[in-house]
């Protein structure tokens, strides 16, 4: 998809909040703003999938530690407190 540059002016508090939120989510300010606009224009499903993928990528090591690496065709499961 072709990109278009869009310049906006916001007050310093808004700019700071955008930078902080983007940093918390591990993304650029551009991507953060794009996602906000998508949400506002009804692309919530797509945004949800992207956010979920970002979440899984960010916490992959935690899932691997808890559940082990994905093993295709393996019936092996951790049974500590689970049925």
C-alpha positions in Angstrom: 0.0 0.0 0.0 1.4 3.4 -0.9 2.0 5.8 1.9 1.1 9.5 2.0 2.8 11.9 4.4 0.4 13.8 6.6 1.7 16.6 8.8 -0.3 17.5 11.9 0.2 20.0 14.7 -0.8 19.0 18.2 0.0 20.5 21.6 3.0 19.2 23.5 1.0 17.1 25.9 -0.7 15.3 23.1 2.6 14.7 21.3 4.1 13.4 24.5 1.2 11.1 25.2 1.4 9.7 21.6 5.1 9.0 21.9 4.6 7.3 25.3 1.7 5.1 24.2 3.6 4.1 21.0 6.7 3.2 23.0 4.6 1.2 25.5 3.2 -0.8 22.6 6.6 -1.2 20.9 5.6 0.6 17.8 6.4 3.9 15.9 4.2 6.9 16.5 3.2 6.7 12.8 1.9 3.1 13.3 0.2 4.1 16.6 -1.7 7.0 14.9 -2.6 4.7 11.9 -4.1 2.2 14.3 -6.1 4.9 16.1 -7.5 6.1 12.8 -8.3 2.6 11.6 -10.2 2.0 14.9 -12.1 5.2 14.5 -13.0 4.4 10.9 -14.4 0.9 11.7 -11.4 -1.3 10.9 -11.5 -2.7 14.4 -11.3 -6.4 13.3 -8.1 -5.8 11.4 -6.6 -3.7 14.2 -7.6 -6.4 16.7 -5.7 -9.0 14.7 -2.6 -6.8 14.4 -2.7 -6.0 18.1 -3.1 -9.7 19.0 -0.1 -10.5 16.7 1.9 -7.8 18.4 0.9 -9.1 21.8 1.9 -12.7 20.9 5.2 -11.5 19.5 5.9 -9.4 22.6 5.1 -12.2 25.0 6.3 -15.2 23.0 9.0 -16.1 25.5 6.5 -16.1 28.3 4.2 -18.5 26.4 7.2 -20.7 25.5 8.3 -20.8 29.1 4.8 -21.7 30.3 3.6 -24.1 27.6 6.8 -25.2 25.9 7.8 -24.8 22.2 5.1 -25.7 19.7 5.6 -29.4 18.7 3.7 -30.5 15.6 2.0 -33.8 16.1 3.2 -34.1 19.7 0.7 -35.2 22.3 3.0 -34.0 25.0 1.3 -31.5 27.4 2.2 -30.1 30.8 -0.1 -31.5 33.4 0.8 -29.3 36.3 -2.7 -28.5 37.7 -4.3 -28.8 34.3 -6.7 -31.5 33.0 
